[in-house]
Amino acid sequence: MEKRKILVTRPQLPPLNEFIPLLADIWESRWLTNNGKYHQEFEKALAAYLGVPYVCLFANGTLALMAALQCLHIKGEVITTPYSFVASTHALWWNGIKPVFVDIEPDFCNLNPKQIEAAITPETTAILPVHVYGNPCEVEQIQNLADIYGLKVIYDAAHAFGVRKKGSSILNFGDLSIVSFHATKVFNTIEGGAIICHDKKTKRRIDYLKNFGIADETTVVAPGINAKMNELQAAYGLLQLKYFDTVIDARQHITKKYREGLKHISGIRFLEEMEMVDHNYAYFPIFIDEMEFGSSRDDVFEALKTQNIYGRRYFYPLISEFPTYRSLPSAKNLDIAHKISRQVICLPLYPDLPDEVVDTILSLLDDMFQMNSKKISIKILRQSQRK
């Protein structure tokens, strides 16, 4: 096994020899940002690849989410999940919006549509679900509720790049979808992100918002911010797109290997593939039932570290447990989310992860289970002998 630390993810990079000519072109033009050639080309290439109408590029996914809330004039309260990366809720807070947490469903860890209706108040203006680990939410049920109550739907699709449901991009659902191109994501531009929208008018407004609200040299139409993606990242992204299908194939291979190796181990649950969904294999979370497996999630986390393997307890703690949010009334009664967050650990998953590392992880988990089973059997035997 490699001597270096095995982290939960590792950035996929395009071939350097293919990137250098693009850098040379940018150096020659000296056009580094402000909707340059590569920025425009990358937006069009992404829209075509993903099968979406319009893409608006951003410096990162968090700025994209903050701008999306501004674009739709979201105020008051927004129903969202406690089980996500904290940026999902921070974007609400920075916009002066009150997050209202709703519990998740246990199968795929997404916002539970059955819990949403009870959380709607006269102050509710939108729903902000997250496609957790790239697994699509119950988009039809969520949209039905939004239509009944006149709410906007903005999807945090940070994990869902390239995911399709029934042949259509999952990014086409809701009023807007936000993707992240952070270095840890399946598709990265080092830093970066985008808003997916459905019409030209909305795209124009978003493009104003991400560039100080500037319409032309003498006209500022809105109090925008500076959230533009630069030319170097856009050129890098074009190269990444060229190799993305092979990235998915490699991630799928590792995912299948994990599933095959874990299916016989009691007390470890993993997520199966959804029906009629083309997955991107963004993460491989497992959920440890301490009573059945015999060791806790944190025991597994520490055991992996002895092999220089670093999983990630993703997502733990819940967003609702952080100081900024834990005093909110909705931070209570999130039983499923609390249970899941204390069981979850994401195992390493990236395209060039060696098979022997996966084998080491599977062997360690199997050894822990076998050892725990023996201890439990001996304990039961001793108890029976005492009787």
VMD Tcl script that draws the C-alpha trace (Angstrom):
set ca {
  {0.00 0.00 0.00}
  {1.20 3.57 -0.70}
  {3.09 5.32 2.10}
  {1.30 8.62 1.61}
  {-1.91 9.31 3.50}
  {-4.99 7.87 1.83}
  {-7.60 10.60 2.13}
  {-11.32 10.32 1.47}
  {-10.86 12.06 -1.87}
  {-8.06 13.23 -4.16}
  {-8.41 15.85 -6.91}
  {-8.54 14.60 -10.47}
  {-6.22 16.69 -12.67}
  {-6.18 17.07 -16.46}
  {-2.97 16.23 -18.37}
  {-0.49 19.04 -17.76}
  {0.83 18.88 -21.31}
  {-2.68 19.66 -22.58}
  {-3.18 22.51 -20.12}
  {0.06 24.34 -20.97}
  {-1.02 25.43 -24.50}
  {-4.23 26.88 -23.04}
  {-2.21 28.79 -20.45}
  {0.07 30.08 -23.20}
  {-2.97 31.34 -25.10}
  {-4.28 33.11 -21.98}
  {-0.84 34.63 -21.35}
  {-0.75 35.87 -24.92}
  {-4.22 37.44 -24.73}
  {-3.80 38.79 -21.18}
  {-7.56 38.38 -20.79}
  {-7.67 36.76 -17.35}
  {-11.28 37.27 -16.24}
  {-14.50 39.17 -17.04}
  {-16.33 36.76 -19.39}
  {-13.38 35.89 -21.60}
  {-13.16 33.36 -24.42}
  {-12.68 30.28 -22.23}
  {-15.41 31.35 -19.81}
  {-17.93 31.58 -22.65}
  {-16.76 28.32 -24.21}
  {-16.91 26.48 -20.89}
  {-20.48 27.61 -20.15}
  {-21.67 26.35 -23.55}
  {-19.76 23.06 -23.24}
  {-21.17 22.41 -19.77}
  {-24.75 23.13 -20.85}
  {-24.38 20.73 -23.79}
  {-22.73 17.97 -21.73}
  {-25.15 18.19 -18.82}
  {-28.26 18.61 -20.96}
  {-29.40 21.84 -19.30}
  {-30.59 25.13 -20.86}
  {-28.21 27.66 -19.25}
  {-25.10 27.59 -17.07}
  {-23.80 30.58 -15.11}
  {-20.21 30.07 -13.92}
  {-19.07 31.21 -10.46}
  {-15.87 31.44 -8.46}
  {-17.24 28.81 -6.07}
  {-20.45 26.99 -5.19}
  {-21.17 28.97 -2.03}
  {-21.19 32.29 -3.89}
  {-23.42 30.65 -6.50}
  {-25.92 29.64 -3.82}
  {-25.88 33.08 -2.24}
  {-26.50 34.68 -5.63}
  {-29.30 32.21 -6.43}
  {-31.16 33.29 -3.29}
  {-30.73 36.93 -4.32}
  {-31.84 36.21 -7.87}
  {-35.18 34.77 -6.72}
  {-35.66 37.44 -4.01}
  {-35.85 34.81 -1.27}
  {-36.61 36.18 2.19}
  {-38.21 35.07 5.47}
  {-37.88 31.34 6.13}
  {-36.47 28.56 3.98}
  {-36.99 24.87 4.72}
  {-33.77 22.90 4.44}
  {-31.83 19.90 5.73}
  {-29.54 19.66 8.75}
  {-27.61 16.88 7.00}
  {-25.30 18.69 4.59}
  {-22.09 20.68 4.41}
  {-22.51 23.83 6.46}
  {-22.30 26.12 3.39}
  {-25.86 25.12 2.49}
  {-27.20 26.91 5.55}
  {-24.53 29.63 5.76}
  {-25.75 30.93 2.38}
  {-29.19 31.43 3.91}
  {-27.77 33.15 6.97}
  {-25.67 35.57 4.91}
  {-28.84 36.55 3.03}
  {-30.71 37.29 6.28}
  {-32.91 34.22 5.81}
  {-34.01 31.99 8.69}
  {-33.25 28.30 8.06}
  {-35.95 25.86 9.14}
  {-34.59 22.34 9.53}
  {-36.59 19.27 8.59}
  {-35.57 15.67 9.23}
  {-34.15 13.40 6.53}
  {-35.34 10.07 5.17}
  {-33.17 7.10 6.21}
  {-32.63 5.37 2.87}
  {-30.62 8.03 1.00}
  {-30.24 10.75 3.68}
  {-32.15 13.39 1.68}
  {-34.73 15.88 2.95}
  {-37.89 13.95 3.81}
  {-40.82 15.33 1.74}
  {-43.29 13.96 4.29}
  {-41.85 16.31 6.91}
  {-41.89 19.48 4.80}
  {-45.57 20.44 4.89}
  {-45.73 20.64 8.68}
  {-42.81 23.10 8.66}
  {-44.43 25.58 6.24}
  {-45.53 28.88 7.79}
  {-46.72 32.22 6.35}
  {-43.04 33.27 6.40}
  {-41.86 30.35 4.24}
  {-40.69 31.43 0.78}
  {-38.62 28.50 -0.49}
  {-37.33 24.96 -0.04}
  {-33.58 24.26 -0.20}
  {-33.03 20.49 -0.51}
  {-29.64 18.84 -1.05}
  {-28.97 15.89 -3.36}
  {-26.87 14.20 -0.66}
  {-23.92 12.17 -1.98}
  {-25.30 12.84 -5.47}
  {-28.46 10.79 -4.87}
  {-31.50 12.67 -6.21}
  {-34.12 13.94 -3.79}
  {-37.79 13.09 -4.24}
  {-38.03 15.93 -6.73}
  {-41.61 15.29 -7.85}
  {-42.99 15.30 -4.30}
  {-41.01 18.40 -3.37}
  {-42.20 20.26 -6.48}
  {-45.80 19.29 -5.78}
  {-45.60 20.84 -2.30}
  {-43.90 23.94 -3.71}
  {-46.68 24.36 -6.28}
  {-49.42 23.98 -3.68}
  {-47.93 26.59 -1.34}
  {-46.38 28.91 -3.92}
  {-42.77 28.29 -2.89}
  {-39.52 28.45 -4.84}
  {-37.22 25.40 -4.95}
  {-33.45 25.82 -5.09}
  {-31.44 22.61 -5.17}
  {-28.02 22.40 -3.60}
  {-26.66 19.96 -6.18}
  {-23.01 20.31 -5.11}
  {-22.60 16.52 -5.24}
  {-24.79 15.86 -8.28}
  {-22.72 16.88 -11.31}
  {-23.58 14.58 -14.22}
  {-26.37 12.73 -12.40}
  {-29.43 11.87 -14.48}
  {-32.88 10.62 -13.52}
  {-34.99 8.92 -16.18}
  {-32.50 10.17 -18.76}
  {-32.75 13.85 -17.76}
  {-30.22 15.86 -15.79}
  {-31.19 16.15 -12.14}
  {-30.08 19.78 -12.47}
  {-33.20 20.56 -14.52}
  {-35.46 20.27 -11.47}
  {-36.47 23.17 -9.26}
  {-36.27 26.87 -10.05}
  {-32.47 26.83 -9.83}
  {-29.78 24.24 -9.13}
  {-26.30 24.96 -7.77}
  {-23.26 22.80 -8.46}
  {-19.79 22.94 -6.92}
  {-16.50 22.47 -8.77}
  {-14.39 22.40 -5.61}
  {-11.24 20.28 -5.70}
  {-12.95 17.55 -3.65}
  {-15.84 17.09 -6.09}
  {-16.21 14.53 -8.90}
  {-15.73 17.37 -11.37}
  {-13.43 20.17 -10.29}
  {-12.02 23.45 -11.56}
  {-9.83 23.74 -8.41}
  {-12.41 26.15 -6.99}
  {-15.61 26.99 -8.81}
  {-19.30 26.43 -9.17}
  {-22.33 27.25 -11.27}
  {-26.03 28.03 -11.25}
  {-28.24 26.08 -13.63}
  {-31.27 28.07 -14.79}
  {-34.07 27.59 -17.31}
  {-34.38 30.81 -19.30}
  {-32.29 33.59 -20.83}
  {-33.81 36.35 -18.70}
  {-32.84 34.59 -15.46}
  {-29.33 33.95 -16.76}
  {-28.92 37.63 -17.58}
  {-29.97 38.63 -14.06}
  {-27.56 36.10 -12.51}
  {-24.73 37.34 -14.72}
  {-25.39 40.88 -13.49}
  {-25.43 39.77 -9.85}
  {-22.07 37.96 -10.07}
  {-20.39 41.02 -11.62}
  {-21.30 43.88 -9.24}
  {-24.66 44.35 -10.99}
  {-22.91 45.95 -13.97}
  {-24.92 45.99 -17.20}
  {-22.54 48.18 -19.20}
  {-19.82 50.76 -18.67}
  {-22.16 53.32 -17.10}
  {-25.08 51.22 -15.83}
  {-25.35 49.24 -12.57}
  {-28.74 47.54 -12.31}
  {-28.43 45.72 -8.96}
  {-26.21 45.53 -5.85}
  {-24.20 42.57 -7.11}
  {-20.97 41.02 -5.87}
  {-17.76 39.81 -7.50}
  {-18.22 36.07 -7.96}
  {-16.87 35.45 -11.46}
  {-14.87 32.43 -12.56}
  {-11.54 33.37 -14.15}
  {-10.11 32.25 -17.50}
  {-7.54 29.84 -16.05}
  {-10.20 27.85 -14.21}
  {-12.53 27.88 -17.23}
  {-9.79 26.53 -19.50}
  {-8.93 23.90 -16.88}
  {-12.63 22.98 -16.70}
  {-12.85 22.45 -20.45}
  {-10.06 19.88 -20.20}
  {-11.70 18.20 -17.20}
  {-14.92 17.78 -19.16}
  {-13.03 15.95 -21.88}
  {-12.08 13.16 -19.44}
  {-15.14 13.10 -17.19}
  {-16.70 9.90 -18.54}
  {-13.53 7.92 -17.75}
  {-13.57 9.41 -14.25}
  {-17.08 8.06 -13.70}
  {-16.09 4.62 -14.97}
  {-13.21 4.47 -12.49}
  {-15.38 5.62 -9.59}
  {-18.03 3.05 -10.49}
  {-15.39 0.27 -10.45}
  {-14.32 1.20 -6.92}
  {-17.93 1.51 -5.73}
  {-18.75 -1.98 -7.03}
  {-15.68 -3.37 -5.29}
  {-16.73 -1.85 -1.98}
  {-20.29 -3.14 -2.30}
  {-19.18 -6.65 -3.15}
  {-16.72 -6.76 -0.26}
  {-19.12 -5.39 2.34}
  {-22.36 -7.17 1.52}
  {-21.70 -10.09 3.89}
  {-20.68 -7.96 6.89}
  {-23.52 -7.49 9.38}
  {-23.87 -4.06 10.91}
  {-22.53 -2.15 7.91}
  {-25.07 -0.54 5.59}
  {-24.24 1.18 2.32}
  {-26.35 2.98 -0.26}
  {-27.60 0.96 -3.20}
  {-28.11 2.47 -6.63}
  {-31.43 4.20 -7.25}
  {-33.71 2.92 -9.97}
  {-33.63 4.85 -13.27}
  {-30.73 7.01 -12.05}
  {-27.33 7.40 -13.73}
  {-25.05 8.00 -10.76}
  {-21.74 9.86 -10.55}
  {-20.40 7.81 -7.59}
  {-19.44 10.97 -5.72}
  {-18.95 9.34 -2.31}
  {-19.10 5.92 -0.68}
  {-20.65 6.38 2.77}
  {-21.15 3.42 5.08}
  {-23.30 3.42 8.21}
  {-22.14 1.47 11.27}
  {-24.72 -0.13 13.55}
  {-22.64 -0.50 16.71}
  {-24.87 -3.12 18.30}
  {-24.78 -5.38 15.24}
  {-21.22 -4.72 14.02}
  {-19.70 -4.74 17.50}
  {-17.68 -1.53 17.10}
  {-18.72 2.08 16.74}
  {-18.27 4.36 13.75}
  {-15.51 6.18 15.64}
  {-13.79 2.85 16.35}
  {-13.72 2.21 12.61}
  {-12.46 5.75 11.96}
  {-9.53 5.22 14.34}
  {-8.77 1.71 13.05}
  {-8.47 3.00 9.51}
  {-6.03 5.67 10.66}
  {-3.67 2.96 11.92}
  {-3.34 1.95 8.26}
  {-2.75 5.58 7.21}
  {-6.29 5.69 5.75}
  {-8.43 8.70 6.57}
  {-12.17 8.35 6.12}
  {-14.47 11.27 6.78}
  {-17.48 11.46 9.09}
  {-19.50 13.28 6.46}
  {-21.86 14.79 7.71}
  {-21.06 15.03 11.40}
  {-21.96 17.01 13.41}
  {-25.26 18.13 11.94}
  {-25.51 21.77 10.84}
  {-28.23 22.18 13.46}
  {-25.68 21.32 16.18}
  {-23.33 24.22 15.39}
  {-23.53 27.25 17.74}
  {-25.08 29.58 15.13}
  {-28.06 27.30 14.56}
  {-28.61 25.08 17.58}
  {-30.89 27.58 19.35}
  {-33.37 27.53 16.46}
  {-36.66 25.77 17.32}
  {-36.27 23.56 14.23}
  {-32.88 22.27 15.46}
  {-34.79 19.82 17.67}
  {-36.61 16.58 16.80}
  {-34.27 15.53 13.99}
  {-34.06 11.92 15.11}
  {-33.14 10.27 11.80}
  {-30.51 12.87 10.97}
  {-28.95 12.52 14.44}
  {-28.81 8.73 14.13}
  {-27.32 8.79 10.63}
  {-24.71 11.44 11.50}
  {-23.41 9.25 14.34}
  {-23.18 6.16 12.12}
  {-21.69 7.54 8.92}
  {-18.16 7.39 7.60}
  {-17.22 7.97 3.96}
  {-14.54 5.63 2.66}
  {-11.83 6.82 0.22}
  {-13.09 7.12 -3.34}
  {-11.27 8.70 -6.28}
  {-10.37 7.49 -9.80}
  {-6.73 6.52 -9.15}
  {-7.36 4.86 -5.78}
  {-5.43 1.56 -6.02}
  {-7.38 -1.69 -5.72}
  {-4.97 -2.85 -3.01}
  {-6.03 0.08 -0.81}
  {-9.68 -0.89 -1.23}
  {-8.71 -4.49 -0.36}
  {-6.92 -3.27 2.79}
  {-10.01 -1.36 3.90}
  {-12.31 -4.31 3.24}
  {-9.97 -6.71 5.08}
  {-9.78 -4.39 8.08}
  {-13.56 -4.11 8.31}
  {-13.99 -7.87 7.90}
  {-11.35 -8.56 10.57}
  {-13.09 -6.18 12.97}
  {-16.42 -7.89 12.36}
  {-14.98 -11.41 12.80}
  {-13.21 -10.39 16.00}
  {-16.36 -8.77 17.37}
  {-18.43 -11.84 16.45}
  {-16.07 -14.09 18.41}
  {-16.24 -11.81 21.43}
  {-20.03 -11.78 21.30}
  {-20.14 -15.59 20.93}
  {-17.82 -16.07 23.93}
  {-19.91 -13.65 25.99}
  {-23.12 -15.50 25.12}
  {-21.48 -18.86 25.94}
  {-20.26 -17.65 29.34}
  {-23.71 -16.28 30.15}
  {-25.33 -19.59 29.27}
  {-22.79 -21.52 31.40}
  {-23.57 -19.35 34.41}
  {-27.23 -20.29 34.07}
}
mol new
graphics top color blue
foreach p $ca { graphics top sphere $p radius 0.5 }
foreach p [lrange $ca 0 end-1] q [lrange $ca 1 end] { graphics top cylinder $p $q radius 0.2 }
display resetview
